[in-house]
Amino acid sequence: MPLRRLILLFVCTFALAAAETPNEAAIALFKAKQYPDARAAFDKIVAAEPGNAEAHYYLGMIAKRRSDTDEAVRQLEQATSLAPSNSEYFLDLGDAYGSAAGKAGLFSQIGLAKKCQAALEKSVALDPNNLMARNGLVTYYRQAPTFVGGGLSKAYEQAAEIKKRDPLMGAQVYGQLYLVEKKYDEAFRTFEDVLKTAPDNYLSLYSIGRTAAQTGLRLERGEQTLKRCLELPPGKGEPGHAAVQWRLGNIAEKRGDPAGARAHYEAGLKDDPNFPQLTEALAKLK
């Protein structure tokens, strides 16, 4: 074979190996938040390959983003049936069931709630270190009535397992459970304990401020920690600065300072004009 043809063949083979698969190309669209294009790409994949679990999973996630809970459940059920050992798929299926329950009638809610619990428990069984799934169970157990498997004792069991694996995340979960039980001193202490070893832990700083804003307790300390949050970047999934300004406004209102509250709410809307709590708070402000 002539050397030129051999080089050309090598270059073409290398290019094909380096090319994105259809799944990878569609996932790139999803990560770029180009959801309509990603949906079209995944639909095409599923049409050619109905057993592609990953494509069904992403179609479910796209449906969740457009609040189509029925489609999200359908696609994620398909994904978990095709990939029954994938913990993440069951986590998101549980979340989809929970969202669907919020829109359903009373009798349907019960069935969907039980499915939500089962999916989250399956996720944890498949991967005991899936802390998001464990945290989902904490939320489920503390919100659901006992006749559909809820209960604070179960929530605390999951909180303990989370704390074993991630002390910082565990502290946040325990703090939230203390707030549910109105154990405000314990909640404050839990968040403050984190700051002893991680003084700039954004979520703990925010949690102290939020607890102060919600309860009317330790307002000065809450204001201090929230102002520190404004000097730090929020981590992925953490409340942004608009939420911080909202809580600062709440504290100002509790202090009888409507002008200060207004200033914080307006500052928050500059940061995020689509933050609904800020718009509502401004409308209610006298």
Sequence and secondary structure as in RCSB ss.txt:
>XXXX:A:sequence
MPLRRLILLFVCTFALAAAETPNEAAIALFKAKQYPDARAAFDKIVAAEPGNAEAHYYLGMIAKRRSDTDEAVRQ
LEQATSLAPSNSEYFLDLGDAYGSAAGKAGLFSQIGLAKKCQAALEKSVALDPNNLMARNGLVTYYRQAPTFVGG
GLSKAYEQAAEIKKRDPLMGAQVYGQLYLVEKKYDEAFRTFEDVLKTAPDNYLSLYSIGRTAAQTGLRLERGEQT
LKRCLELPPGKGEPGHAAVQWRLGNIAEKRGDPAGARAHYEAGLKDDPNFPQLTEALAKLK
>XXXX:A:secstr
  HHHHHHHHHHHHHHHHS  HHHHHHHHHHTT HHHHHHHHHHHHHH TT HHHHHHHHHHHHHTT HHHHHHH
HHHHHHHSTT HHHHHHHHHHHHHHHHHS HHHHHHHHHHHHHHHHHHHHH TT HHHHHHHHHHHHHS GGGT 
 HHHHHHHHHHHHHH HHHHHHHHHHHHHHTT HHHHHHHHHHHHHH TT HHHHHHHHHHHHHH  SHHHHHHH
HHHHTTS   TTS  HHHHHHHHHHHHHHTT HHHHHHHHHHHHHH TT HHHHHHHHH  
